[in-house]
Amino acid sequence: MTLSMYQASVPVFVRALDNLAHVLNKGAAHASAKGVSDEVLLQTRLIPDMLPLVKQVQIACDMASRGTARLAGAEPQTFEDNETTLEQVHSRIARVIEYIQGFGPEQIDGSEARAIVLKMRSGEMNFEGQAYLLQFLIPNLFFHCTTAYNILREAGTEIGKSDFIGKP
């Protein structure tokens, strides 16, 4: 049996975002127990020149939503970066999951060679669909989910590898 582009993308993205929501819930409980506000937790960074927790979540969501749309050949939906509370962050994750689950296998399968052009500050990046998924999307999604996890862990949240990976 072969692995389809859909199977390698949407279910992987949904699981990563579900697990991100899970570690955020644990982070919120820890912060609440310690009297730390949502604003302070969401602005927590590992080091001064790294993006804060809220931005890590926003970028993870953007990777999943924009990536899914691009693989499907659709115009990506924009999600405004305006979350200031954990409730709003969870709402964003839920909206992104709902959005990407709206794409079916018939829209994404066969996108291995689809031309995908990203306009970056440093210039254009050109991909074919499979390379975009495997060499750009998945690594970026997991980088930002991992960084969010690490911020929460550094803040004292009792989470471990099984929280990040989740249940199969």
Secondary structure, 3 states (H helix, E strand, C coil): CCCCCCCCCHHHHHHHHHHHHHHHHHHHHHHHHHCCCHHHHHCCCCCCCCCCHHHHHHHHHHHHHHHHHHHHCCCCCCCCCCCCCHHHHHHHHHHHHHHHHCCCHHHHCCCCCCEEEEEECCEEEEEEHHHHHHHHHHHHHHHHHHHHHHHHHHCCCCCCHHHHHCCC
